[in-house]
Amino acid sequence: MSSSDIFIGETIGTAILILLGGGVCAAVTLKASKAREAGWLAITFGWGFAVLTAVYTSAPLSGAHLNPAVTLALAIKSGDWSNVPVYWAGQFLGAAIGATLVWVAYYGQFHAHLTDKEIVGGPGAQATAAKAVEAQEKGAGPVLGIFSTGPEIRVVWQNLATEIIGTIVLVLAVLTQGLNDSGKGLGTLGALITALVVVGIGLSLGGPTGYAINPARDLGPRIAHALLPLPNKGGSDWGYAWIPVVGPLIGGAIAAGIYNVAFA
């Protein structure tokens, strides 16, 4: 795989991942969406199918890492760090592009949601669940959850530990079951296994923090949220933003260490 193939593949794949994953969050969250309040099962399966589609699309070009924690783990496993910056660059760029495409696809719904007084407040507005969440997640605007993750209860060590644990599960599954014959990316069956593991992580471990388990998935869209012209969008919660970046990287490194000791 050339550097250009890796960069293009990771950019396209991660953009698809965030377009479909962020898209299901928008579908469930925004008031004028037909899928409004479809629930957590819709979100977890939506993200699983997003992973499946993104991996199958980008695997022929880049091996479909789509996650800096996976790239880090594979570098630790193999000892080859030469393409890590290229993978990471494509992943973060693709994530920002995917988040922007979610905004385009749901443009009218975003505008309707963020100009609704019951969502953003104003004279005569009633307290709603959205406002309660906004108050709990200080600095987080009412649609930030479409773009990035946030904790239900802010306990820094627990939030960090949850992201580490979830990423260990994901990366161990990738390293033990998901790799192609070259060991440099996900294979055809590995894509399906990984997608199902992501669904499982969401169902079992997603409750506390929203299961970022991918630094690019969280940081790229958070930057997009900060830059996009969304009315009354509120803050991007930068005080929390380091946790879904650092936690998955730590989890990926730990998973690679476990693999090298127990499976290699």
N, C-alpha and C positions, 0 to 999 in steps of 0.2 A: 504494500500500500504506500503510495506516494504521500507527501505532506499535503498536497492540494486535495487528493482524494479524501484524506482523513478530515481535513478542515471542512470541505463541502459536505461530506457525509454526516459529520457531527452537527453541522449547522442545520441541515435539512431535517435530520432525525430529531434533534432536540426541539426544533420549531414545531414539528408535528406533535411531539410529546406534550408540549405546553399548550398548543392550540386545542387539542382534544381534552387534555386534563383540566386546563383552566376553563375550557368551554363547558365542561360538565358542572364545574363550580358556578359559573355564570348562569347556566340554565336552571340550577336549583335555587340560586340566591335572588336573582333579579325579579322584581314584581311583575313585569309584563312578559315574562317568559312562560311558555306553555308547560315547562317542566318545573315550575315554581314549587318548592317544598317537596320535591321528589324524595329527598332524604339521603341518609348516609350510605345506604346500599348503592344508590345510583352513583354517588361520588366515587366509592371504592371500585366499583366495576368499571366506571368510566375511565378512571386512571389506569386500571389494568388493561383495558382495550387500547388506551393511548400508548402504553408501553409496547404492546404487541404490534400495533401499526407502525410505530416509529422504528422499532428494531427491524422488522421485516423490510422497511423502506431503505434504511441506511446501512444495514449489515454488509451488502456487497461492496460498498465504498470504504467504510471505516471500521467495520466490525461492531458498530453500534454500541459503544460504551454509554454515551448519552448522559453521563454522570461523572463528575470529577472524582467522586469516591471510588467508583469502579476503575477508572483510569489509574488512580493512585495505587489501588490494590494490585492491579495487574503489573504495574511497574515494580512494586515490591516483590511480587511473586517471581517475575522473570529477571529482574535486575536491569531491564532496559528502560531508561528514562528519556530517551532521545525524542520521542514524540509527545511527551506529556504536555508541553506548552501548546502544541498545535491542537491536541484534543480539547484542552481546557478552553482555548480561545473559541473554537467552534461551538462548544457547549454553551458558554455564556452568551455568545452572540445569538445562537439559535433560540435560547430561552427568551431573550428580550424580543426577538422577532415574533415568536409564538404568542407571547402576551399581547403584543400590539395587534396581532391578527384577531385575538379574542375581542379586543376593544372594537375593531372594525365590524366583526360579525354581530356583535351585540350593541352597536352604537346607540340605537334608539332606546333599547332597554336600559343601558347605563344612564342615559339622559333622563328618562322617565323616573328611574329609581332614585337618582341623586337630586332630583328637584321635587320629590315627594316630601312634604313637611313631616309626615310621620316617620320618615327615615332620617332626615337631616335636621329636623327641628324647625322651630319658628313659631310665630304667634298661633295659639290654639292647637298646637301639635300635641299628640298624646305620647306617653312613654311606650316604647315598643321593645321587642326583643333585640332588634338591631341596635337601638340606642343603648340598651343595657350592655350588650357586648362591647360596643364602642367605649363605654365608660370603663368597663373592666380591663380592656386592652388599651391602656393609656397611650395616646399617640397613634392609634390605628383608626383609619377612616372606615366608613360603613361598607365599602366594597373591597377593602384590602385583602380579605380572605379569598377573593377570586384570583388574586395575583400571587399571594404568598401565604405563608403559614403563620400561626400565632397560637399561644397556649391558652387553654381554658382557665388554668390557674397558674400564675407566675411564681414558680419556684425554680430559680436558675439552675441549681444542680439537678433537679428532677427533669426539667425540660431538656437540659443537655444530655442527661443519661438516657432519656427516652429516644432521642435522635441517634445516639450512639448505638443503643441496643437494636433499634429497628434497622439501622444500616448494616450492622454485623450480620443480621439474619439475611438481608438482601444479598450482600456481597459473598457470604459463604455459599449461598445457593448458586450464585453466578459461577464462583470458582469451582464448585464441586459438580454441578450439573449443567451449567449453561453454556460453556465455552465451545467454540468450533474446533475443528481438527488442528488448526495452527495454534490454538490457545491464546489468540490475540483479540478475540471478540466473541460475540454471541452467535451460536449456531441456530439452525432452523428450529430444532426441538427446544433448544435453550431459550429461545424467545418466548415460547409458550409457557415453559416452566417459570421463567422470570416474571412474566405477566401475572401468572397465578399467585406467585409469591408476593408480588406487590399488592394484589387484592387481599391476601391473607394478612399482610402487615397492616394494611388500612383497617381491616375489620377488627384485628386484635390489639394493635398498638397505636392506632391513629387517633384515639380519643383525646389523649392529653395535649398534643401539640399539632395535630393535623398531618403528621408524618411526612416531613419534607424529604428525608433520607437522600437528598441530592442537593448539593450547594447551588448548582446552576439553576435548578428548578425553582429555588426560592429567591436567590439574589437577582437574577436577570429580570424576572417579572416584577420584583419590588422596585428596581430601578425604573422599569417601564411605568409602573404606577406613579412614581414620583414625577415623571416627565410628561405623561400623557395629559391632554387638556380635558380632564374630567371635572364637571362642576361639583363643588361642595365635597370633594373627594376626601378631605381630611388628611391626616398624617400617614406616613409610610412605616412608622414604628421602627425607626433605625436602632433604637435601644435594644431591641430583641434580635435584630437581623444577623448578629454574629453567631447565634446559637445554631440555626439551620445550615450554617456554612461550616463552622468548626466541628460540630457534633458528627455529621456524616463523614468528614475527613478522618476524624479520630476512629470512628467505627470501621471505615474502610481499611485503615492501617492495622487495626486490631484483627479484623477478619483475615487479612493477608498473612499476619503473623501466625494465627491459629492454623490456617491452611498449610503454611510451610512447615509447621511443627507436626501437625497431626495427619496430613494427607499427602504431602509431597514425598 
